[in-house]
Amino acid sequence: MNMRDNSIQALVDAERLQNGSILRGDPISGDRYYSKEFARKEWDHVFTRTWQIGGTVAQLEKPGSVITQAIGEESILITRADDGVIRAFYNVCPHRGNRLVAEDQKCGVKRMVCAYHSWTFSLDGVVRHVRDAEDYPQGNPIGNMKLVEIRCETLGALVWFNMDDKAPSLREYLGVAADIFEQYQTGSWVRVNWLTGLVDCNWKIIHDNFNEAYHILSLHREIGPFINDAYQDTDFQLYKSGHNLMKMQGGVPSANARHSVVPDELAGILREWEIDPEAFGGRVRETRAALQQQKRKLGPARGHTHYDHLSDEQLTDYHHLTVFPNTTLTMAADFFQVLRPLPHPSDPERCYFDHWVFMPPVEGRDEVDTPLGKRRFEQAEHESFLHGEASIGFVADQDLSVAIAQQKGLHSRGYKDAYLTGQEERVRRLHEVINDYIEGRR
C-alpha cells in the first residue's frame, strides 16, 4: 500500500461508521414508494439540497457547449462559455417561463434564443438581446438580467450541480467518496453507453437494489464464476455523510460454490492476461492475487497507465460507491458505471433510470465490450426508451425484472416493514438519512 492509499485509508477510518451502530430501525413502510405527499417532501428536502450529476466534462470540452439534465420537475442547463467557465442554470427563460433549451446537448452555440419571444442569452446566462427593449417599465433587461445560476463543480469525468446555495462544496459533500473516485483518474474516460429508461416503479426501489448484494444469487448467477458474491468476504462500509461503499472481490469465483478447477468465464479473463488457468487446479482461490500481479506487470505496456494510481485490490475488485441520495458509481479497473434513478416529475410510482458506462482510453482501442455488446470506442449518443422496449444492460435488465412486481407489492396491507439481513443495512441507512433530511436533522 503506497502513501496515497494510506492517506485514503485514514479518511475511510475517520468517516466510517461501525455497521449497524447508528441504525435507529426507522420502518421502511410501503407508502414511501407511492405517496405523493412523501415524494413532495423528498423533492423539497432531499433532491433540491444534494449534489447531482448533470453530465460529463467531455460534453463541455469546448466553449459553445450546452447540455441539459432533467431531474424531477426541473431541467438544469449547463454551459461552457468563451471564458472557459462551466456554469449551471435553471433551464427557464425569466421573461415568461418558457423552457429555453430543449436538446440533451449542443455544441458550437454562440447564443441561446428563447423560441417564444426571442429573448437571447450569452452562455454566461446574461440577456444580450430583446425586442422593444425600451418597452419595459421595470427597465431594459439587456445586460441587467440573467438566468438563475446554481452551484456547479466537476470531479473526474463528471459535472455536478446543486440547487442549494447553502450546500457544502462537492468535495466536502462527497468526503472520502471523492478521494476513492479520484483514484481511478477518470477525467479522460469515454462514456460508451448513455442509456435512460422510464420505469414503472419508485426511484428508491432501484436504489435500494444497489444498496445490497443479497439479490445476486437470485438474479445474477452468471457473475459467480469470476466475482466472489459471498457476503462474508464482502466489505460493507457506511459513512457519516450518508454515502457508503461495498467492495466485492473479483478475479476469483464465488465462495458460495466449490470449484476444483477454474470456471470457464474466469479462465478467459486469466488467458487475456497471459495466465494459464490450468495451473490453478485445486487452488482456485489464488487466481485473484495472480491476476493482480499480472495486471500490475503487463498493464502499463498495454496502455492501462491509470493502473499506477490503483491499489492491488482495485485492479481486480468491484467498488460500489453509493452516493446519497440516488447515485451508484460502480468502479472497476477498466470501466466505471453510473447507475442512477431519478424521481418522476409527477408520479411517485415511476422514475427515470440512467445507466452510463465509461472506459479509459487505450492506445489502438477502437471497439469495446459493453453491457449492450460491442460498441465503438467513442462518446455515445443518448438512447432513451420505455422500460421493456430495449435493453438497459443485461445485468440492469435483471435488476429491473422484479421492480414492477415489488412496486405493486408495496401497496399491500400485508407489507409493514422490510425484514433485513445484516448485509442489507445500507438499505435501512438510505431511508434513515432521507428521514434526517426531511425532519431537519441535516
Summary of the structure (lengths in Angstrom):
residues: 442
radius of gyration: 23.3
end to end distance: 35.1
largest distance: 85.3
contacts: 1379
relative contact order: 0.16
helix: 31%
strand: 26%
